[in-house]
Amino acid sequence: MSPDHRPHDKIITMANQIARFMESKPHAEGVAGLAAHINDFWEPRMRRHLFELLDKGGEGLRPLVMDAAASIRRPAAA
């Protein structure tokens, strides 16, 4: 695996872990909670990696991550 893919693998794992936790809540609450967590705790570089994945279709991300994407702040380009 190339080094370019490693940050994305970690981002997928982290986003999906949050999603799995939030899936125990009603859908709207889970979407809001997931977006809030990422907005509050992920640095811009991590959110940039997430949006790189989302912009390519979000392969590997749980559906709740996809649903929360519209509420996650997109960081400025690096």
Secondary structure, DSSP 4 states (H G I P E B T S, - for coil): --TTTHHHHHHHHHHHHHHHHHTTS-HHHHHHHHHHHHHHHS-HHHHHHHHHHHHTT-TT--HHHHHHGGGSPPPPP-
